Amino acid sequence: MREHLIVTDLGYGDAGKGTIIDWLCTREPIGAVVRFNGGGQAAHNVVLPDGRHHTFAQFGSGTLRGVPTHLSRFMVTDPLSLTREAAHLSELGVDDPFRLLTVDRDALLATPYHVAAGRARELARGEDRHGSCGMGVGETMAYALEHPELAPTVGDCENPARLTRRLYALREALGVTGPPVEDCVAAYRAFAERVILVGSSFTTALLRRRPVIFEGAQGVLLDEWHGFHPYTTWSTTTFANALELLDGVPAVRLGVLRTYTPRHGPGPLVTEDPALTLPETHNGTGPWQGPFRTGHFDAVAHRYALAVAGGADALALTHLDAPVSRMCVSYDIGELPVGTAGDLEGQARLTGRLSAARPHYADGVDDWPAAVAGALGVPVWLGSRGPTAADKVLLSGVTAPERV
């Protein structure tokens, strides 16, 4: 494919975006992987044929192939965790990972103070925890909404005096302790000297060169406006941010799904089945997210995700090797309505309805690409039977998706 591509999870996350992007980066020269939502809470696993494995959080999932990463203005950037991630990539043989990284100066800056405040807020919820990843992304977004003129950005890392003022104001407003502000400023200044900070026109220049892959984080069913409130993320997880960055330049919208529907932590999972025990190499119970849960393929929820996202041009279906054969084709409450963006009370009511929903199943599914394409009305273009690029296959009889 010689098209720009947007890769988005049409579930609750963990569908395999990283491994799909790794494969895409082996097909032809890619100009960059652009991260367009979320932050350091992402966990996109890539395994190379020689066994090397990395869980991508902020670097793009093409890094092990030498593909540059651009963190757009929609990305909550955490330089401290980026430094730790770069260290692991160096151990895996990537020569100076920071030389492959550009960051938009307007990207919000996540700090240890955001992390501390976010974790305190989640702990205070007790048994009503929302399933935070504990990385401070939500707190960063919330603070920026409340104090847009004071929220630290990546560009502030080049201005120590301004960054110092903003960090002191941030720490006071959040009422938390943490490392000395001066230590943070020194670390962020060092970060700014190692990476290339760019302006808003950089993405436009990227698009003129080679194909670009836009890498989404989490999943559409966790979207900040259309997810099942309050068990959502502080991020737009649809194709919307990428389309805004493209600014009218055509791209292919690729949705990623598993042959079953998982989610991390609390919240609705209508098809959850405790008896559905499947191997899970890279996901487990996290101290903040909670347990990794598994349900049968939920065509109703994924149709809702497609409606929320404005459709997709093609699908990538992972875990074709999983021993599953059951698909939820309908709920007893009918299809899920798409509400008005920003109506969180309406989304909370939808969450309440889901808690009582009962799934209707079709059993004996053996041709998953055909079954998923039929249930969702979108062709399954790519299949995956394992964690490496060698385990991916273009499905016969399905033409390459056209850009829109």
N, C-alpha and C positions, 0 to 999 in steps of 0.2 A: 504494500500500500504506500502510495506517495501523497497521502493526505494528512492534514492535521487531525489529531484524534483526542477526544475527551473520554477518559475512563472513569466511570462512576459505579459505585456499588448500589444495586437496587434492593438491598435488604437492610439489615441492621449492622452491616460491617462484617469483616472477616471472610468475605467471599473469595478473596484471592487476587485483589488488584495488583499487588506487587509482583506476583509470578507472571501475570499476564503482561505487565509492562516490561519485565525483564525479557520475555520472549519477543515482544514487539521490537525491542532494541537490538535484537539479533537479526532482524529481517533486512534492514537497510540503514544507512546513516541517518541518525536522528539528531536534530539540532540541539534539543534540550528537552528535559522533563520539567514542566512548570507545575509547581504545587499551588493550588488555587483555593484551598479552604483548610480549616483545622489548624493544628499546630503539632507540638511535640507528643501529643497523645496517640498519634497514628502508630500502627504496628503492622507494616507490610513486609511479609516474609519472602525472601528470595534465597533459593538454594541453587548453587551452580552444580554442574555435572560432577565436579571433583569433590563435592561435599561441603564446600565453603558455604556458610549461611550467615545472613545478616538480616536483622529486623529493622527496616527503614522507618524512621520517625519523621525526620525533616528533610534529609537528603532524598532525592528522587530515586525510584527503584531501578533506574538504569545506570546507577553509579558504578556498579561492578563491571559494566560493559564500557566504562569510560565516557558515558554520556553526561554532559553538564546538567546541573540543577539550577533552576531559577525559582526563588521564593517570591511570589507575587505580593502585592499589597494586601491581598486577602488572607495571607498566611500569618498566624501568630508565631513569631520567631523567638526562640529561646536559645541565645548564644551559648549558655553554659551546657545545656544538654546537647547542642550541636557539636560542641567541642568533644564531649564524650563519644558521640556517635562517630565523629571523624577519627578518633583514636582507634576504634574498633575496625573501621574501614581500612586504616593504615595497616593494622595487623593482618588483614586479609589480602594485602598486596596492592591496595590503591595508593598510588604515589601522590602525596599531598592532596587529600580530598578537598581542601578549601580552594584549591586552584580551579576546581570544577563548579564553584558555587558563586552565584550572584544573588543579591538580595535587594528588593525594592526598599528605598529609604522610608516609604510611608507605611511599611508593615509594622503592626503593633509589636511591642517588646514585652515578652513574658519574663518576669523576674521572680526571685525567691520569695518576695513579699506576696505576689499573686498566688504562688503555690501554697504558702502558709495559710492565707486567708481562705482559699478555696477548700483546702482540706479541713479547716476548722468549721466551715459552713456545712460541709458534708457530714462531718461527725455529729454536729448539732442536730441533724435530722433524725438521728437514732435509727429506728427500724424503718423509717420512711426515706431512707437514702435513695438518691436518684441514679447512682452508679457512675459517679465521676471517675475519671482516670487519674485524678490527683496531680495533674501537671499544671494547673493554674490557668488553663486556656479560657474557661468560662469566666473566671474572675477578671482576667485581662480584658475580655470583651465587655463585661458588665461595667468595669471602671471606665473604659473608654466611652461608653454610652452616657454615663453619669458625668464624666469630666473630660469632654472631648478636647478641651484646650490644654489639659494637663497630662494626658495619657502619653507615656514614653513610647517613642517609635525607634526603629532601627537607625534612622537618620540622626537621632540624638547621640548615638555612640560616637559621632564625629565632633560633638560639641560638649566636652566634659562639664562645663559650667552649667549649661542648660539641663543636661542629664542629671547632674547632682541635685539641682532644685526640684526637678520632677520626681526623683526617687525619694527625697525627703518628704515631699507632699504626699506621695503615694503611700509610703509607710505610715505616715500619721493618719491619713484617711482610712486606711484599712485596719489600723489599730493592732499591728502585728510586730513581732520582733524578727530578726534575721541577721544576716551578715552585715557588717558595717557598709554604709552607703559608699564610702570611698573605695572599698575593696571591689564592690560591684562595678563602679565606674571604671576602675583600672582594668577589670576583666573585659568589659564591653569595649573599651578603647582598643585593647589588644585584638579583640575580635574584628573590629572595624578595619584594622590595619592588615588583617590577613585575608579578608574577603573583598570582593568588588561590590560596592554599594552603587545602585543605579537609580535612575528616575523612571517616571511612568512611561516614557516612550520606548524603553528597552524591549518590552514584549513585542511591540510593533516591528521593531528591527529584527527580532528573532524570527518572526513569521515570514519574513522575506527571504530567508536563507533555506533551511532544510525543513522537513516535516517536524512538527513539535507535538509532543504528547503532554496533555494536561492530566495530571494525576490527582484524583479526588481522594478525600479521607472519609472514614466512617461510612455511613450508608444513608440512602434517601429516607428510610423509615425512622431515622434519628434526626431529620432536618429540624432546624430551630423553629420553623413556622408551621410545617406540615407533618412533623413527627407526632408521636403519641405522648403529648404533654402530661406530666412533667419529665418523662423519661427520655429526654432529648439532649442534643448538644447545642452549644452556643455557636453554631456555624451553619451556613447554607450548604447543604450537601448535594443539591441537585446539580445540573449542568450550568446553572445560571451564572455563577461567577466566571467560569471559563468563557462562556459566551460573551460576557461583558468585556473580558480581556481581549477576545478575538475581534470585537467591535465590527461585526459584519463579515469578517473573513470566514469562509465556509470551513466546516470541520465535521468529522464523523463522530456521532455520539454512541459510545460503546458501553452497554450496561453489563455488569458482572454479577453472576449468581452462582451459588452451589446447587447441587442436586438435592439438597435439603436446606432447611432454613435455620441458621443458628443466631444467637445473640448473646452478648456479654452483659451480665448484670441484670438488675430488676427491670420490670416493664412488661408489656403484653408480648406474648409469644403463643398465639392461639393453637398452633399445632404441636406444642411442646409434648414430648413423649419420653419420660424417664427410662423407658425400656430401650430407647434408641441409642445404644452405646456404640460409638464409632471412634476409631483412633484419632487423636488430636495432638499432633506433635508440638505445635507452637502456641497453643492456647490452653489456659487453665484458669483456676480461680485466682483472681488478682486481689491485692489488699484493698483496692479502691473500687474497681469495677464490680467485683463479686464473681460468682461462678460463671463458667462458660456453659450455656444451655443449648440444647439441640431439639429441633422440631422437624416434622416432615415438610417437604416442599410446599410452600404456601402461595398458591397462584393468586389468591384474593389479595393478599398483602402486596405481592409484587405487581399486580395490575394497578393497585392504588399508587405504588411508587412510580410507575410509568406515567400515570395520569398527573401526578404532582410534578414530575420532572419535564412534562411536555413531550413525552415519548422518547424513543431511542431508535437508532438506525439498525443496530445489530446487537447481539448478545454474545458474551463469552460464558461458557458453562464449565465450572470446575468440579472436581471430585466425581468425575464419571466412573471412577473405579470403586466408589463407595457402594456397599451392599444395601441399597435402598430401592424400594419399588412402590412407594405410596405417595400420592399427590393430593393435597387439599384443593378441590375444584370450586367449592363454594362454602359460605357460612349460612347458618340459619337466620342471620340478621341481614342477609343480602350483601351487595357490594358496598364498599366504603366510600362515602362522599368526600370530595375535595372541598375543604373549607376555604375561607378567606384568609389570606396571609396576614398574620398579626392577631388573629382571633384565638388567643390561647385558651380562653374559656371554652370555646367551641371544640378545640382539640382535646381539652380535658374531658369534655362530655363524650367525645368519640372514644377516648381511652376507657372510660367507664363502660361503654357499650361493648368494647372488645373483651373486657374482663368476663362477660357473660356469654360471649359468642361460642358457638359449637361448630367445628369443622365437618364438612362432608367430603369423603375421600373417594378417590379412584385408586384401586389396587392393581398390582401386576404391571406397573410401568417398566418396560425394558428398553425402549428407545427414548432415552431422556431428551436428546436434542429435538426430536420430532414432537414429543409431548409438551415440552416447554414452549416451543415455537407456536404450537396450536393453542395452548392455554393463554399465552400472552400476546399473540399476534405480532411477534417480532422474530425475524430469522435468527437462529443460533449459528453464528459464523465460525466460532472457534471452540474447541473442546480441550479439556485438560484431564489427564489421568494420573497426574503426579506432580511433585513439587518443582521439577526442573523444566527448562525450556525444551528439552528433548521429549517431554511428556505431553507437549501440545500438538494438536492436529487441526488443520483446516478441514472443515467438514465438506465432504463431497456433495455436489449438487447445490451448494449455497454460494452464490456469487459474492464477491467482495462488496461491502456496504458502500453506498455512495454518500458523499458529503452533502450537507444541507446548508 
